[in-house]
Amino acid sequence: YIQEAKDSLKNKDYEKTNEYLSSMERNLARIEKTIFDLNQLSRIVESDSQSYRIREALDDILGLLAKRLHDVEVQLDGDFTAHGDRGIVCSVFLNLVLNSLESFARSNTEKPRIQILANTDSRTITFIDNGGGFSREALDVLKSHQMIRSESSNSGLGLYLVAENLRAIKGQASFRNIDGGAKVEIKLP
C-alpha cells in the first residue's frame, strides 16, 4: 500500500491516498493486536517474582502509549509496593488502556478520560474509563471463563487475558459497566 499511496499522492488523487492510508492503518492495528495477544499468552506461562511500585509500572505503560493518549485525560492516584511478576501486571494495564482507547473510538467519546486509583490499604487498583462500557459479548466471555472465537474487536479476548494473567499471579479482577463507561477492580496478592 505504501507505493500505491505515494503514487496517488503524486497524482494528487487524495481520495485514493486516504483509502490506502486507511488500509495501512487497519492492517497495522491488526498486527499490533496480534502481537499484543501473543505477548499476553506468553506472559501467563512466565513468572518472575520481584518487588516493584505500582505507580512505576503504570507510568511505564502510560509512557509507552503517550502518543495514543494525547487526547485522553488520565488521572493516576495512589501507589503501593507489589510483589510478583511486574511484567504480567504491566501487561494487564497495557491491555486495559488499549481496551479503553478502542472503546473511546467505538463510542466517539468527546472527552475521553481514564482514572486509575491504587489503594494502599486494600492493595486494589480501580481502573475507570468513560468509553461506553464493555460489550455484552465481552462480559459473557468473562463469566464463562472461556475464550470465544469472534471476528469482533470487542469480543472480550483482551479482558479474558487480563483475568487469566491475574489468576496466574493469584490476583483477581471484576469487570462491570458503570454510567457511561467501564470499571475494573483489580486485587493483587
N, C-alpha and C positions, 0 to 999 in steps of 0.2 A: 504493500500500500504506500510505502514511502515514495517510491519513484512515481507512482501514479499521482500522488498528492503534489509532488514537485512539478510534474508536467502540467497538471491542471492549474496550478498557481501561475506557472509561466505563461499559460494561455489565458490567464485571467478568468478562468471558469471557477469562480469562487464557490458556487453551489456544489460542484463536483469535489472541490478541495475539502469542503466541510463534510461531505459524505465519507471521503477517505479518512479524514481525521477522526470522525465519529467511529468508524470501523476499527481504527487502530486503538482508540480509547477503550472500546468494548473488549477487544482482544487482550489488551494489557490488563484490564480489570479481571478477566477470566484467568489469565496467567497468575496474577497476584493472588487471587483467591485459591487457586490450585496449590501454589507454593505454600501459602499460609496453612491450608488444610493438611498438607503433608507434614509441615512443621508441627502442627498441633498433634497429629497422630504419633509422631516420633517422641514428643515430649511426655506422652503417657508412659512410655516404656522406660525413659531415662529417669534417673533420680540422683540429685547432687545436693546433699544437706549442708546448709550454711546459715549463718545469721545475716540478716540484711534489714534495712529500713524500708518500710512500705512506701514512704514518700519518694525515696530514691528510685525504686522500681517504677512507680507511677511517672515520675519526672522523665525517666528514660523512654518510656513508651510515648508520652506526650511530645517529647523532643523528636522522636523518630517520625511522628505523624504531624509535626508542626505545620508543614506546608498544607496538608489537607485540613487542618484545624483552624486555619487563619480566619475564617468567618464564624467560628464557634466560640461562644463564651464558655470557658472552662473554669470551674471553681473547685479547688482542691484544699480540703481542710483535714487536719489531724495527721497523726503519724504514730507508728509503734514499731518495735523490733519484732520481726517474724523469724521463724526458724524452719528450714526446709529447703525445697528446691525453688530458688528465685526464678529460674528460667520458666518453670511452669506458671508461677504467679504472673510473671511478665506476659507470658503467652495468653493467660486469661484476660488480663487488662487490654492487651492488643486486640483480642477478639471482641471484647465489649465495645471498645472505642470504634472499631471498624463497623460493628453492627449498628452503632448509633449513627455513624456517617451515612450508612445505607438507608437507615430509617429517615434521616433528615431529607435525603434526596427523594426518596419514595413519597414522603408526605408533604414535600415542598415547604418544610418548616421555615418560616420567615426569620425568626431569631433563634437559631439552634443553640442549645445550652446543655452542657454536661456538668453534673455536680457529683463529686466523689468525696465521701466523708469516711475517714478512718477513725474508728472509736477505740481508744487505747484500752479502756476497761473491759469491753466485751470482745475485743480482738475481731471486730467485724468491719467490713468495708461496705458502704452503701453506695451504689452506682445508680444515678438517676439521669434520664435524658427526657427531652420534650419532643421526641421524634415520632410520636404517633402510637407507640406501643408495639408489642410483639404480635405477630400474626397468630391466628388460631392454630395454624399448622405447626408453627414453631413450638407453641405451648403444648400441643398434643405430643410432639416428639419428646419433649422433656418429661411429660407424665408417663409415657410408655417406656422410657429408658432404652429406646431402640432407635437407631438411625433409620430414616425412611428415605429411599431414593426419590429425588424430586428435581425437576428442572428449574424450579422456582428459586430465586436468590434468597428468599425468606423462608426456606424450608426448615430451619432450626438446626442444621448441621453444626454451625458455629457455636450455638448455645449448648448443644449436646456435648460438644468437645470441651466447652468451659466446665460443664458439670462433671464430665469424666476426668478431666485434669484435676479438678479439686478433689474428687473422690480418691484419686491416686495418691494425694498427699494428705488424706484424712481430713479434708475440708468439706464444706457444704455450700450450696448456693440455692437460693429461692428466687424465682422469676415471676413477676406479675406486672400487669398493666395498671397504671395509675392515670389520673386525669391528664390526658394529653401526652402521655409518654410511657416510659418503661422504668421499672425499678428492679435492681438485682441486689440482693443482700448476700454477702459472702462472709462465711465464718471460717477463719483459719485455725488450724490446731495450735 
